[in-house]
Amino acid sequence: MATEKQIWNQIQSTKNIQKITSSMKMVSAAKLKGDEGRRMTAITFNTWAEALNGPPKIIEGATFEELPQKVLLVPITSDKGLCGGVNSFIARGVRDCVQKLHSQGKEADIALIGDKGRGPLRRGMPEQLKLSLTEMASPGNFTTASAVASELIAAGAGDYDAVVIMYNGYKNAATYHQMYKIITPFSGEGEDEPLLAYEFEPDTKSEVLADLHEYLLTSQIYHSLMDGAAAEQSSRMQAMENASKNAGEMIDSLTLRYNRARQARITTELIEIISGASALEG
């Protein structure tokens, strides 16, 4: 059994952990305010992109039958841990999507954003993981999103029938959902030719459409990064609150054990004193 000193040391260590988790919760709560503001700015900025691609969809329960034959999945995870299940939920959604696409006879590759999703996806589907972007600037901004889009384009994102961004969508400080967006290239002929209502100078439409596709991809990534950052901070705040609560319960349990051990020691010492006194009298 643990001695009084060992139990006392455990109590002090747990109290120190509780102080750290409480501080991290307050820091996350302060950062969440900034992330919420940046998210609202990104929503306003990205309105035009949703008009072209439609609103994002929830991953949970999705069949992904609307996806084309060959897609590039771009899951957005965090570079830091201690944030609950934001990364594991995204990794689970990616695995589910890949399995369903394969069952439909479709192809899927993965270009990962963030370090914490790399381990689960590398273990589960290393063949599909083609690109990994880590150590992202925090807090993110449009320049960061533009750099990510450039990396994806350079890695061959334009060769796919669609780019699917998978991220955590922030709802409120206690709730977030896993979402996905489908970004298709501007291609087609005849009636399917894009932007027929607009006139282009000769031999410039293809260049304009290529630039517009990259800008559309950047805008959608920017919104997804801001949404995911707010969800990450809210999840971290909840995780630190739960950790502080668990630490408090552990402190109470250890304190009870400490008091019992101390009482047992005192009782033993009293018995030894009484026994010694009785032996001297006898």
N, C-alpha and C positions, 0 to 999 in steps of 0.2 A: 504493500500500500504506500501511497505517497505520503511523505512527511509533511509536518506543518510548514516548514520552510519551502518545500517544493510547491505546495498548494498556494502559499502566499506569493511566491514568484509568478505562478500562473495567473493569479488575480491581478497583479500589477501589469503583467504583459497584456492581458485582455483589456484592461482599462486603457492602456496606451493605444491599442488597436482601435478601441471605441472612439478615442479622441481623434485619431486619424480619419476614420470613416465619417465621423460627424463633420469634420472640417472639409472633407472631400464632397460631402453632400452640399454644404453651403457654397463651395466653389462652383459645383455643377449648377446649382440653382441660379447663381449670378451669371454664369456663362450662358445658361438657357435663355435668358432675356435677350442677349445679343443675337443668339442663333435664331430666335423667333423673329426678331426684326429683319435679319438678313433673309430669312425664309419668305417673309411677306414681300420683300422687295423682289425676290426671285420669282414669286408667283405672278406678280404684276408684269415683270419683264417677259415671262415665258408664255403669256396669254396667246400670242400669235402662233407659237409652236403647237399648242394644244388645238388651235383651230385647224391646223393641218393634219396632225396625227391623232386627234381625239384625246379624251381624258385617259389618265392611267387606270389600270385594272388591278384588282386584288389577286395576288398569287394563290392564296388559299382556295382550293377547290377548282382552280382553273384547269381546263383541258388542253389549252394551247393549240387547239385545232386550227385557229385562225392564222398561225404563223406559217410563213412560206417554207419552201423545201430546205434551204440552207440559211442558218441564222448564226449570228455572233452574239452570245450572251455576255453582258457587261454587268456583273454584280458589284455593288458598291458596299464595301465593309469599312471598318475603322482601322487605324494604325495603332490604337491604344486599346487596352483591355479594361477590365473592371467595369463593364457597361452592360451587365445582364446578358440577355439572349439576342441582342441585335445582330450579331455576326452569325451565330449558329442558325438563326431563323432564315437568314439569307442563303447560307450554304445548303440548308435543307430544301429551300425552294428551288435552288439551282439543280440539285440532284433530282428532284421530282420532275422538273421541266425536261432535263436531258433524257430521263427514262421514258417519259411520255412521248417525246419527239422521236426517239429511237423506235418505240413501239408503233409509231405512225409511219415509219420508213423515212424519217427526215434526219438531217444532219445538224449538229450543233457544236460550236467551239466556244471557248470561254476566254475572255480578256478581263482579268480581275483587277479591281481597284481596291487598295487597302491591304494591310499585312495580315490582319487577324483572320481573314477568310482563306488565306493561302494554304495553311496546314490542312484543314478539312477537305478542301477541293483537290489538293495535291495527292492526298491519301486515297480519296474516293474515285477520282477520275483524272489521272495524270495525263492521259492521251488527249483529252479535250482542252486542257489548260495551255493556251498558246502564248499568253502575255500576262505579266503581273506588274502592276504599277503601285509602288509603296512610298512611304515617307512623304505623304502629301502635305502641302502647306496648310497650316491651321491658324485662324479660320480660313476656309476656302473663299475664292472669289471667281470672277469671270475669267481672269487671266489663267487661273489654275484649270478651270474647265476647258479653256481654249487649248492649253498644253496637252491635256488628256485627249481631247478630240484629235489633235494633230498626231499624237502617238497611235491612236486607233486607226486613223487614215493611213499612216505610214505602215502599219502592220497588216493592211489589206482589208479594212472594214468595208471599203467600196466593192469588194468582190463578193460580198454576201447579199442575199436577197433582202435581209433586214437586220438591223441592230436592235437588240432587246436589252434595255436598261432595267436592272432589278435592284430595288433599293427599299429602305424603310421609310414609309410615309408617315410623317408626324401628324397626329390628330389633336392631342392635348398633352398636358404634363404627365398623364397617367396611361395614355393609349397611343399606340402606333401600329401600323399595318404594313405588311410586305406588299409592295406594288411592282408593276412592270409597265414599261412603255415600249411601243413598237415604232421604230423609225425606218421607213422604207426609202430607197433611193428614188430620185426623180428620173424615171425612165419609162419608155413606152413609145409606141408609134400609132399613127392614125388617131382614132378617137381616144386612145389611152395616153396620148402624148400629154405631158404635164404642162400646166399654165398656158393653155390654148387661148385664153382671153387676153394675153399680153403679147405685145409686139417686141421683137428683138432685132437688133441689127444683124446683118448676115454673118454667119459663122461665129456668133458670140453666145448663142443660147446654151450650148453644151457647157461652156466655161462658166456661165452665170449659174446654171443648175448645179454644177459641181461645187461652186463656192457656196451656194445657198444650202446645199445638203450639209456641208461641213459646219456652216453657221447654225443650222437647225440642230445638228448633233451637239454642238457646243452649248446651245441654249438649254437643251433638254438635260445635258449632263450638269450644267450649272444649277438648275432647279433641283435635280435629284441629289446633288451634293449638299445643298442647303437644307433640303428636307431631311436627308439622312443625318446631318449634323445635329439638328434639333432633336430628332428621335434618339440619337446616341446620348446626348446630354440628359434627356428626361429619363432614359433607361439607367444611366449611371447614377442619377440622383435617387431613383427608386432602389437600386442595388445597394448603395451606401446606406440608405435608410434601413433597409432590411438587415444589413451587416451590423449596424449600430444596435438594432433591436436584439439581434441574436447574441451580440457581445454582452448586452445587459443581462439577458437571461443566463448566459454562461457565468457571468460574475456572481449572480445570485446563487447559482448552483454551487460554485466553488466556495463562496463565502459560507454556505451551509456546511459543506464538507470540512472547511477549515475550523469552524466553530465546534463541530463534532469531534474532530481530531484533538483540538485544544482541550475540550472538556474531558475527553478520554485520558489525555496525558495528566491533567490535574487530578482526576479521580485516581489514576494509578499512583501518582506521587503521594496522595493522601493515604491510600491504602498501605503503601510502603512505610510511611511515617507512623501510622497507627500500629502496624504490625511490629515495627521496631520498638515502639514504646511498650507494647504489650510484652514483648520478649524480655525487655529490661526489667519490667515489674515482676515477671514470672521468675 
